[in-house]
Amino acid sequence: MAATNSRSRLQYLLHLAQDNLDFRLPEITALLALRGKPFQPGENFREKCPFWCLDGLSEEDVRGIMARSVCAKSAFELWGHGQTHSELRTSLLNYPAERMSPFMQKDSSYRINVYTFNKTLEFADRIKRIDAMVYLPFEGTVSLKSPEHVFCLLEDYGTDPNNIPEHPNYIYFGRWIADGQRELIRSHSVKNRHFIGNTSMDAGLSFIMANHAKVKKDDLVFDPFVGTGSLLVACSQFGAYVCGADIDYNTIHGRGRSSRKNQKWRGPDENIRANLRQYGTEDMYLDVMVSDASKPAWRKAALFDAIITDPPYGIRESTRRTGSHKDITKPPDGIYAESHISVSQAYHLSDIFTDLLNFSAHQLVVGGRLVYWLPVYRPEYCEEMIPLHPCLRLTSNCEQTLSSHTSRRLITMEKIKEPEELDSMAHVADPCFRPYEGHNAFREKYFSGVNKRCGKQDNKSETAESADTL
Ligand SMILES: C[S@@+](CC[C@H](N)C(=O)[O-])C[C@H]1O[C@@H](n2cnc3c(N)ncnc32)[C@H](O)[C@@H]1O
């Protein structure tokens, strides 16, 4: 990045958290798209770097992104940058004075922070850095406690903690605009949540999913495998009306055994509605129902702005659907027989994803998004394994590594057209349709990997208890 760039255009600097690296670009791109803006990175953009320079935005855009992002920590109006402090100085002195002066007035107060990535600076060195910036025409008074304007000198020492350079690789200086929503990760932690289950989705990932789905105020969002409603909590926080379904009666009604350590049974008010109430979004709760995702109860219509879900992989919870393998033979007339046979059968992973894509193709509005997790056996993963549907465009595919051989991928798809109305199977012949194959292989490989780690023989009856990652 040349320090002597033309400074005629305004640039903003995002400082991003260095976790969930894969999820950051789709999150920021989706939040920009919500504002009708494209993602326009500055020169020498590196996706894995903690600092991104963005072009083509207004301060309002940046504030809008930061009001939603859980991947970005802070945003700055970039005043200067360079590979050395001398380059930074040149760059800052080239920055238009009329852009600086409103924030440097005599009657204003300010503070300069020093932030270093991948290196800790002594207090005295920080002060030296600030003192060295005397060439900037600050006229206001310093206020450490409540400054009107905050500036930041950011030094990037690379991402390798075992190889920290003496001097920074890159330096930025800018005016602080806003912080992101990292605080939501703490305030919504499932540790302190009213109603939780074994597979409650982590708060940070739930908000990332809501952002990838471009959930916005007054949207209608559905989770067909709702569990304890973690994804509904996140979407309601962003102003969406939420509803969900789950095959498990106890989960939907907040009954049965508790997932908490020292508690045997769920308390009287442990349910999804209470979770939303805990965070002040009960108004956005529509309802949840007991329903099997393989036989959706909805009339076929474009009802939802987003479908956002974490389907079961059969590791910590079973993958079942209603129905029987056994033929039901009709008894001769007049002979009484039990009319209801309560049975279930295996719900194969490949069917779960095919059903989910078909359901989304019908029930999403055009432009609406499906966001879901797909389990992957890493040694055999290739992009061609991602299921496709002619009505859904694959928007992003991000990996969260779980172990050396397993991961899950966060898939985002956008509905681009309505499915064929008359022939619901027409898409099967469409070259853009690709069902998911190999999920049974995933389960087999997953469990054999777990068994190997546990020093056991390959044992098909191995269950969730020994699978500690999904
Ligand atoms: C991974 S969990 C979802 C966890 C949820 N995101 C949360 O935060 O609690 C998957 C859920 O799918 C449900 N499920 C399994 N088979 C189903 C089916 N055929 N139809 C609907 N839900 C099903 C399970 O009962 C379980 O609650």
The ligand as a Gaussian input file, in Angstrom:
#p B3LYP/6-31G(d) Opt

LIG

0 1
 C      -28.409000     -28.666000      16.322000
 S      -29.955000     -28.625000      17.071000
 C      -30.433000     -26.950000      16.901000
 C      -29.929000     -26.171000      18.041000
 C      -30.442000     -24.750000      18.042000
 N      -29.832000     -23.954000      16.982000
 C      -30.205000     -24.088000      19.393000
 O      -29.543000     -23.069000      19.439000
 O      -30.662000     -24.643000      20.396000
 C      -30.988000     -29.442000      15.947000
 C      -32.436000     -29.546000      16.366000
 O      -33.124000     -30.217000      15.317000
 C      -34.190000     -30.959000      15.900000
 N      -34.616000     -31.982000      14.919000
 C      -34.069000     -33.202000      14.684000
 N      -34.759000     -33.841000      13.700000
 C      -35.741000     -32.969000      13.300000
 C      -36.772000     -33.032000      12.326000
 N      -36.940000     -34.103000      11.562000
 N      -37.577000     -31.947000      12.183000
 C      -37.436000     -30.837000      12.971000
 N      -36.498000     -30.753000      13.935000
 C      -35.656000     -31.780000      14.096000
 C      -33.584000     -31.506000      17.186000
 O      -34.614000     -31.815000      18.108000
 C      -32.696000     -30.354000      17.628000
 O      -33.368000     -29.540000      18.556000

